[in-house]
Structures are given as C-alpha cells and as structure tokens.
C-alpha cells in the first residue's frame, strides 16, 4: 500500500457517512476513483459508480456499500440534553462514555454520550443491564433547547463516533466504519490495478459504491436495476471468529490474516463461486469458505434477484469487533481481496455466461 493509497483509505474512514447521509464519503471516493475511471456517476439517492470500458458491452460489477452505522437526534430536553435513535445496527451497549460528532446545519458539533459515574451506581453494580437506545443521552455543552439550536442542531441530524483510523502492530488496521468503507477502498484499488495493466478487460467494469446497506440494501437494489450487470462480485466484511468466546460450531471458522472468504449458498451463484475458487488457486491467493443457508445479510441479497437474476458471489474481508469503534482488519487480507477481485475480472472472456444448464 503506497502512501497515497493509505491517505485515501484513512480519509475515507475519517469522513462521516452514516446511512442516508453518505455523500461526504461518496465525494471522497468519486474524486479518487475518477483518476483512472472513464466516468463516475451517481443516482438520486447517492449510490455512486465508476465505469472502465471493456471490449464488450457486457458488465461485470464490483460492489461495496458506502454507509456506516450511527445515530440520529431523536429528542431535545428542556435542559439541553439530546436523546438518540440508532441508524443501522448501532450497539447501544458500547455507546456510553463515548465522543460523538453530530452533523448539524452549521457543521460538525462535538458531544459526548453520557455515562453516570461508577461511584453513583454502586448500589446497582452486579445487576446492571446494557442500556437501551432511548436511554443514551448526549451533552453538547448546552443548557436549554435554544442553546442546542444555536449550535445548528435539531431533531433529525445524524451522528457518528469521533474515533478514526490507526495502525495496530505491523499489519492491522483499527477504526470505526471499516464496515464497509473498506469495501469502497477495495473495489477502487481493483479498478486501479486493472486500469494500470493497460489491457482492456473483456467485460466493461463497473464499480458500485451503494448507499443504505445497513438498513436493508436499498441503494444496491436501485442501482443494480439501473446498471443491469451480467455478473457481480459483492464485497463486505465478515466476522473473524478467532477471538475469545466464539464457537466455530455456531459461527463457523474465519481467521484474521487468513485471506478473504467466499460464501456458498443462497445468493452466491455456484458458477461464479467456482470461477473465484479457480482464480484463487491459480494465483495462490488464500481463500476461506463460509456457508449461507438462508441469506448473506449483505447487498448480495438485493443484487442477485434484480430483474431476471444477476449471477453473483460474495467476497468478504475478515473483521474483528464489527459495529464498534475498534473494528479490526488485516492489511494482508485487504490486498488479497483486491487481487482476487481484479484477477476475477481479468479472467473473463467475451463469451462467458454464468448461467445454469439443464444438460
């Protein structure tokens, strides 16, 4: 990873882009990928895609989602405290005592999610439960609703944690919003690698950074209907299950630093998965395997049944501590996921058709 690539990744991770308010991050992504794409566009809701023309009009789509989990201002009290609702799958259990940035009309407003001192909770220690979302309160330094309003805040403004990216050890990345800002980075780097090869791919390459995955994959659904790809690789994060307290029998076995995963079943088309597996073997890219017996929980679920069906597969990056401010990924896994997706695109032939046959 070059310094410029890492600067782009860290900028992407630092830029607040909660579900429904993704455009700040989308502009960062579009500016970067536009350097080697033929065109960059977005739709009405902000899903953004870059196109690299191939030898044919057939489309291979690499997809990620741009949004991150967060909060939204739900109510303002007479004392100037703010109460929250969750955006996506925010974990209220980890919220207390954290710094927050609220995206208001006058710019970013810093605040803290309050935490009652342990001394004042002495009588309840041992019987405490994780707080409910409606119990989290935010202090922005105001004493009344007028003070909150002067800061440019009102009900409906989004918020995310302040925590940004850092390196841990020699090979690990820690940040909020790795889910799934890292996917946007990966597909951009895959397109960059293909463009740098100076060999025009057989299929036209479209990299889609979709909005609103965290609340149901709606951005991917809208954009896929519009773009109508012939084959798609989705990339998202998956749970690395190599931390204390997790059971392989219950959660499967996925190791941080063990390479990307490919998912089998449901949305993942067997022929696309077979091609991915062949590419990984030929290119000596380590590949881990996951089972999906009902659904993947990713944008793949929205993409594969668009129109008359889009042959798709899910390639995932192992991640520790998902939906927290200390999401952890391995730089080696990131590069191997880039290589796998780029090499898949490069293997495509004009006549490739990922359709099942009755013969």
C-alpha positions in Angstrom: 0.0 0.0 0.0 1.5 3.3 -1.1 1.3 6.5 1.0 -1.3 7.9 -1.4 -3.4 4.8 -1.2 -3.2 4.8 2.6 -4.1 8.5 2.7 -7.1 7.8 0.6 -8.2 4.9 2.9 -7.7 6.9 6.1 -9.6 9.9 4.6 -12.4 7.6 3.6 -12.6 6.1 7.1 -12.5 9.5 8.8 -15.2 11.1 6.7 -18.6 10.7 8.4 -21.1 9.0 6.1 -24.0 7.4 8.1 -26.8 5.7 6.3 -29.0 8.2 4.5 -26.2 10.8 4.7 -23.4 9.2 2.6 -22.5 12.0 0.2 -19.4 13.3 2.0 -17.7 9.9 1.8 -19.0 9.4 -1.8 -17.4 12.6 -2.9 -14.0 11.4 -1.5 -14.4 8.1 -3.2 -15.5 9.6 -6.5 -12.6 12.0 -6.6 -10.1 9.2 -6.1 -11.5 6.6 -8.5 -12.2 9.2 -11.1 -8.4 9.4 -11.7 -8.5 6.1 -13.6 -12.2 5.5 -14.5 -13.7 6.6 -17.8 -16.7 8.1 -16.0 -18.2 8.5 -12.5 -21.9 9.0 -11.8 -24.4 8.8 -9.0 -28.2 8.3 -8.8 -30.9 10.2 -7.0 -30.1 8.7 -3.6 -26.3 8.9 -3.9 -25.2 5.4 -4.9 -22.1 6.1 -6.9 -20.4 4.1 -9.7 -17.3 4.3 -11.8 -17.0 2.8 -15.2 -14.0 1.4 -17.0 -14.8 0.5 -20.6 -14.1 -3.0 -21.8 -14.0 -4.8 -25.1 -17.8 -5.5 -24.9 -20.9 -4.1 -23.5 -21.2 -6.9 -21.0 -20.9 -5.6 -17.5 -19.0 -7.1 -14.5 -19.9 -5.2 -11.4 -17.8 -5.0 -8.2 -20.0 -3.7 -5.4 -19.5 -2.4 -1.9 -21.5 -0.2 0.4 -20.6 3.3 1.4 -22.7 3.8 4.6 -21.7 3.3 8.2 -23.8 2.8 11.3 -24.5 5.8 13.5 -27.2 7.7 15.4 -29.8 10.4 14.8 -31.1 13.2 17.1 -34.5 11.9 18.4 -35.4 14.5 21.1 -34.0 17.5 22.9 -34.9 18.1 26.5 -35.6 21.4 28.4 -32.1 21.1 29.9 -30.4 20.9 26.6 -29.6 17.2 26.5 -30.1 15.2 23.3 -31.6 11.7 23.1 -30.8 9.4 20.2 -32.2 6.8 17.8 -30.0 4.3 16.1 -29.1 4.4 12.4 -28.4 0.9 11.2 -27.2 -1.7 13.8 -25.5 0.7 16.3 -24.7 -1.1 19.5 -26.1 0.8 22.5 -24.2 -1.4 24.9 -20.9 0.2 23.7 -22.2 3.8 23.5 -21.9 5.2 27.0 -18.9 7.4 27.7 -18.0 7.9 24.0 -17.3 11.0 22.0 -19.7 11.8 19.2 -19.8 14.1 16.2 -23.2 15.4 15.1 -23.6 16.6 11.5 -25.6 19.8 12.0 -26.6 22.7 9.8 -23.6 24.7 10.8 -21.1 21.9 10.5 -19.9 19.2 12.9 -20.8 19.6 16.6 -18.8 17.6 19.1 -20.6 16.0 22.0 -20.4 13.1 24.5 -22.7 10.2 25.2 -23.0 10.5 29.0 -22.1 7.8 31.4 -23.1 8.0 35.1 -20.0 7.6 37.3 -19.4 4.2 38.8 -19.5 5.8 42.3 -23.1 6.8 41.8 -24.1 3.4 40.5 -22.6 1.5 43.5 -26.0 0.1 44.7 -26.8 -1.4 41.3 -23.4 -2.9 40.4 -23.7 -6.6 39.6 -27.3 -6.3 38.4 -26.8 -3.7 35.6 -28.1 -4.4 32.1 -26.9 -2.9 28.8 -28.7 0.4 28.2 -31.5 0.7 25.7 -31.0 3.1 22.8 -33.6 5.5 24.2 -31.6 5.7 27.5 -28.5 7.2 25.8 -28.2 10.9 26.4 -25.8 13.4 24.8 -24.3 16.5 26.2 -23.2 19.1 23.7 -22.5 21.9 26.2 -25.9 23.5 26.0 -28.3 24.2 28.9 -31.6 24.5 27.0 -33.1 23.9 23.6 -32.2 27.4 22.5 -28.5 26.6 23.2 -28.8 23.4 21.1 -30.4 25.4 18.3 -27.6 28.0 18.3 -25.2 25.2 17.5 -27.2 24.4 14.4 -28.8 21.2 15.8 -32.3 19.9 15.6 -34.2 16.7 15.6 -33.2 14.6 12.6 -29.5 15.4 12.4 -27.2 12.3 12.1 -24.2 11.5 14.2 -21.3 9.1 14.3 -18.5 8.4 16.7 -15.3 10.5 16.6 -12.9 7.5 16.6 -10.8 7.4 13.4 -8.2 5.0 11.9 -4.9 3.9 13.4 -2.4 1.1 12.8 -2.1 -1.6 15.3 1.2 -3.5 15.2 2.7 -4.0 11.8 -0.2 -5.4 9.8 -3.5 -4.4 11.4 -6.0 -1.5 10.8 -8.4 -0.3 13.5 -11.1 2.2 13.0 -14.8 2.8 13.1 -16.6 2.4 9.8 -14.3 -0.3 8.4 -17.7 -1.8 7.7 -17.8 -1.1 4.9 -15.7 1.8 3.9 -13.0 -0.7 3.3 -15.1 -2.3 0.6 -15.1 1.0 -1.3 -11.4 1.1 -1.0 -11.0 -2.4 -2.2 -13.1 -2.0 -5.4 -11.4 1.3 -6.2 -8.0 -0.4 -5.9 -9.2 -3.3 -8.1 -10.2 -0.9 -10.8 -6.9 1.0 -10.4 -5.0 -2.3 -10.8 -6.9 -3.3 -14.0 -6.5 0.2 -15.5 -2.8 0.2 -14.8 -2.3 -3.1 -16.7 -3.2 -1.3 -19.9 -5.1 -4.4 -21.0 -8.7 -3.7 -21.7 -10.9 -6.2 -19.9 -13.3 -8.4 -21.9 -16.3 -7.0 -19.9 -16.9 -3.4 -19.1 -16.1 -2.9 -15.4 -18.5 -1.0 -13.1 -17.5 -0.4 -9.5 -20.6 0.5 -7.5 -20.4 2.1 -4.0 -24.0 1.7 -2.8 -25.9 3.6 -0.1 -28.2 2.3 2.6 -26.9 -1.2 3.0 -27.1 -1.0 6.8 -30.9 -0.7 6.7 -31.7 -3.2 4.0 -29.6 -2.9 0.9 -31.9 -0.4 -0.8 -29.1 1.5 -2.6 -27.8 -1.6 -4.2 -31.3 -2.6 -5.3 -32.0 0.7 -7.0 -28.6 0.9 -8.7 -28.5 -2.7 -9.9 -31.8 -2.4 -11.6 -30.4 0.6 -13.4 -27.0 -0.8 -14.3 -28.2 -4.3 -15.2 -24.8 -6.2 -14.8 -24.2 -9.6 -16.3 -22.2 -10.8 -13.3 -21.4 -9.3 -9.9 -18.9 -9.6 -7.1 -20.0 -8.1 -3.8 -17.6 -7.3 -1.1 -18.3 -6.7 2.5 -16.9 -7.6 5.9 -17.5 -10.8 7.8 -16.9 -11.9 11.3 -13.4 -13.1 12.1 -14.3 -15.8 14.7 -10.8 -16.2 16.1 -11.3 -14.1 19.2 -12.1 -15.4 22.7 -15.6 -16.7 23.5 -16.7 -17.6 19.9 -17.6 -21.1 18.8 -16.7 -22.5 15.4 -19.7 -24.8 15.6 -22.0 -21.9 16.0 -20.3 -19.2 13.9 -18.0 -21.0 11.5 -14.2 -20.6 11.4 -12.8 -17.4 9.8 -9.3 -16.2 10.8 -8.0 -12.7 10.7 -5.0 -12.7 8.3 -6.2 -15.9 6.7 -7.3 -14.3 3.4 -10.7 -13.3 2.0 -13.7 -15.5 2.3 -16.1 -16.7 -0.3 -19.7 -17.5 0.7 -21.5 -20.7 -0.6 -25.3 -21.0 -0.9 -28.4 -18.7 -1.3 -27.3 -15.5 -3.2 -23.9 -16.9 -4.3 -24.1 -18.4 -7.8 -22.2 -21.7 -7.9 -20.6 -20.9 -11.3 -19.3 -17.6 -10.1 -18.0 -19.1 -6.9 -16.3 -21.9 -8.9 -14.6 -19.2 -11.0 -13.5 -17.3 -7.9 -12.1 -20.5 -6.4 -10.2 -21.4 -9.6 -8.7 -17.8 -9.7 -7.6 -18.0 -6.1 -6.0 -21.4 -6.6 -4.1 -20.3 -9.8 -3.0 -17.0 -8.3 -2.1 -18.6 -4.9 -4.5 -16.3 -3.0 -5.6 -17.9 0.3 -9.3 -18.3 0.4 -11.6 -19.1 3.4 -15.0 -20.6 3.0 -18.4 -19.6 4.6 -21.8 -21.1 4.5 -25.0 -19.2 3.9 -28.0 -21.4 4.4 -30.7 -18.7 4.2 -29.3 -15.2 3.5 -26.0 -13.4 3.5 -27.0 -10.2 5.3 -25.3 -8.1 2.7 -26.1 -6.2 -0.5 -25.7 -9.5 -2.4 -29.2 -10.4 -1.2 -30.6 -7.3 -3.0 -28.5 -7.7 -6.2 -28.8 -11.3 -7.2 -32.6 -11.3 -7.8 -32.7 -8.0 -9.7 -34.6 -8.1 -13.0 -34.2 -11.7 -14.3 -31.3 -12.5 -12.0 -27.7 -11.4 -11.7 -25.2 -14.2 -11.2 -23.4 -13.0 -8.0 -20.9 -14.0 -5.4 -19.9 -12.6 -2.0 -16.3 -12.0 -1.2 -15.7 -10.9 2.4 -13.0 -9.4 4.4 -12.5 -10.9 7.9 -13.2 -8.3 10.6 -12.9 -8.4 14.4 -15.2 -6.3 16.6 -17.8 -5.5 14.0 -20.1 -2.5 14.6 -17.8 -1.0 17.1 -15.2 1.8 17.1 -12.4 -0.7 17.2 -13.2 -2.7 14.0 -10.0 -4.5 13.1 -8.8 -5.7 9.7 -5.6 -7.2 8.4 -3.7 -5.4 5.7 -2.7 -8.7 4.1 -6.4 -9.7 3.8 -7.2 -6.3 2.2 -4.6 -6.7 -0.5 -5.5 -10.3 -1.2 -9.2 -9.3 -1.6 -8.1 -6.6 -4.1 -6.1 -9.1 -6.0 -8.8 -11.7 -6.1 -11.4 -9.3 -7.4 -9.1 -7.8 -10.0 -7.9 -11.2 -11.2 -11.5 -12.4 -11.5 -12.3 -9.5 -13.8 -9.1 -10.2 -15.8 -10.0 -13.8 -16.4 -13.4 -13.0 -18.1 -13.8 -13.9 -21.7 -16.3 -12.3 -24.1 -18.4 -15.5 -24.3 -18.5 -16.1 -20.5 -22.1 -16.7 -19.4 -22.7 -17.7 -15.8 -26.0 -19.5 -16.4 -27.0 -22.9 -15.2 -27.7 -25.6 -17.8 -30.1 -28.5 -18.0 -27.6 -30.5 -19.9 
